[in-house]
Amino acid sequence: MAQKLGSQTYLLDQQVYVLAGAAIVGKKEGDGPLARYFDDIIDDEYAGEKTFEAAESRILRDTYFKVLEKSGKAATDINFVLSGDLLNQCTAASYAFRDADVPYFGLFGACSTMSEALILGSLLIDSGAADNVVCAASSHFCSAERQFRFPLEYGSQRTPTSQWTVTGAGAVILGTEGQGPRITCVTPGKILDEGIKDANNMGAAMAPAAADTILAHLKDTGRSCDDYDLILTGDLGSFGSTMLRELLKRNNIDLKDKHNDCGTMIFDLEKQDVVCGGSGCGCSASVFSTYILDQFSQGLLKRILFVATGALLSPTRTQQGESIPGIAHAVCVEA
Amino acid sequence: MAQKLGSQTYLLDQQVYVLAGAAIVGKKEGDGPLARYFDDIIDDEYAGEKTFEAAESRILRDTYFKVLEKSGKAATDINFVLSGDLLNQCTAASYAFRDADVPYFGLFGACSTMSEALILGSLLIDSGAADNVVCAASSHFCSAERQFRFPLEYGSQRTPTSQWTVTGAGAVILGTEGQGPRITCVTPGKILDEGIKDANNMGAAMAPAAADTILAHLKDTGRSCDDYDLILTGDLGSFGSTMLRELLKRNNIDLKDKHNDCGTMIFDLEKQDVVCGGSGCGCSASVFSTYILDQFSQGLLKRILFVATGALLSPTRTQQGESIPGIAHAVCVEA
């Protein structure tokens, strides 16, 4: 039975293992520094489909079957899939899992979806309800760009705080029995809005939520950053990461060399013309599901705090003059 | 610890009570047969806000505070909110709960959101992680119509299978201690797609998923329809309800007089010009959270199966020629 610590952290009682992870990404991500960790790199941005939206579903679906294969589990071993994406009506996930013959919970946490799924999945396993749960998320540069900003054909210029939506999907299987790092405690986040109205500055919209959740986690657990090998945010990018560091400093927390961000890790910011780095549900999902799990298996990581961050950006509301709420969920993973 | 029954049903171990429910609806819903059960009826479709999207957030937020008030709980008693809506990026919920200072999980299950929230919420309580969880969902005719179909100003004609999106929000508090009916078992659903491409025939897109989940539930529990006072679907409307009855009959299940549908209950189909009835996340959420809980408190219901149904309609994908996946989640509620 999960035990509540402080205001919003939950210590898991059962052994919840990350049994396996998989990620399939696009060409640009395959040109980045983490290329060799991904299970597949798709050169065709349509992934053999007729539309970008269908391509994203295809990548997510293939990632799901890949993680099943890598874990040695059958589809019938999976109690639930917890998944979501950035598209309106979570289209990528809805179509990826139709007819997959598996009970499905659709999530919307924008780019925080992967850690939202990990929290709910690990609590469902802790409750005894589930033996095996798949947590998955995806994004696609082409489907996201035309939905949130401009048609690709428009060739709009990128602003200095913009990020590049990752084309890719990541999935892990959580289970009660097996090997792999364990999820030991979780801190679900609150929605915060500090008034950022620039739809090209997601990092600033998410950094306050990331700071809030990290502060809550450290306070609830009585830990400091030194208790972690890595505090890994989802896709704050370089601007948002600087802002997070600053916000935590104001609360007397020094991240020192403990912080990294999936958005700055997945691309080479010097060479790949992505401005502040990667973003999108698929960014933290693919980095966590492959590179991070690999670092655990090599013994290079012992304990991390994975904090996927979501800008709950609604183009409709920003066009109405509204600011952008953010959310961040934290998951502690230990060898 | 929850116990798995059959292929996809979970029997809860702990006492999970529906402590209180609340709903706030629009004028048309307030002219319907369930008017006296709702906590508030808003005559102004803008609910005092400047846009329909802001109005929907306002109604959802007010419903959340109303259910807190009715339950006597403080905001700090709530472990998590589980909520979602129909708008792109679940805009209504994201903005309703920003700065509400409560850990939040965003869900996307289209009109199945309320039962998706009830399943996750009851399993989280069963796991011992949570003492009190709020499950909430909303929809708004004006925000949904312009997002999914046509601008209101266009004055488009309604087709014979169309439904009317409910303006309203419903919320319940689940808790471990108190009074009220209990959630005793849950059957999460799978995504099914039987090839319906008509965005004005949601009932047909959802009925196969509803039939699939009800069949799984009855098989897993070894029960028949006679074991229930009511099998309550979310918003199949009159066309989808007929289709559900037919699909179950082909599987030798006769719903007899046990079935009703929130979409046909919330409006007077003869007089209110809603064609096949109500729809939207707010439809089943508001009916379940008020009228149904009232029937329990009066002793008129002893055991029901609440099956909110979602058409995972993506206008982008239907414009690309795709069909509409559906999903349904079942929750057994007992006095």
Interface residues (C-beta under 8 A of the other chain):
Chain A: M1 A2 Q3 K4 Q8 Y10 D13 K50 T51 E53 A54 N79 F80 G84 L87 N88 Q89 C90 T91 S94 Y95 F97 R98 D99 A100 D101 V102 P103 Y104 F105 G106 L107 F108 G109 A110 E116 I119 L120 L123 L124 D126 S127 G128 A129 Q147 P188 G189 K190 I191 L192 D193 L312 L313 S314 P315 T316 R317 Q320 E322 P325 I327
Chain B: M1 A2 Q3 K4 Q8 Y10 D13 K50 T51 E53 A54 N79 F80 G84 L87 N88 Q89 C90 T91 S94 Y95 F97 R98 D99 A100 D101 V102 P103 Y104 F105 G106 L107 F108 G109 A110 E116 I119 L120 L123 L124 D126 S127 G128 A129 Q147 P188 G189 K190 I191 L192 D193 L312 L313 S314 P315 T316 R317 Q320 E322 P325 I327
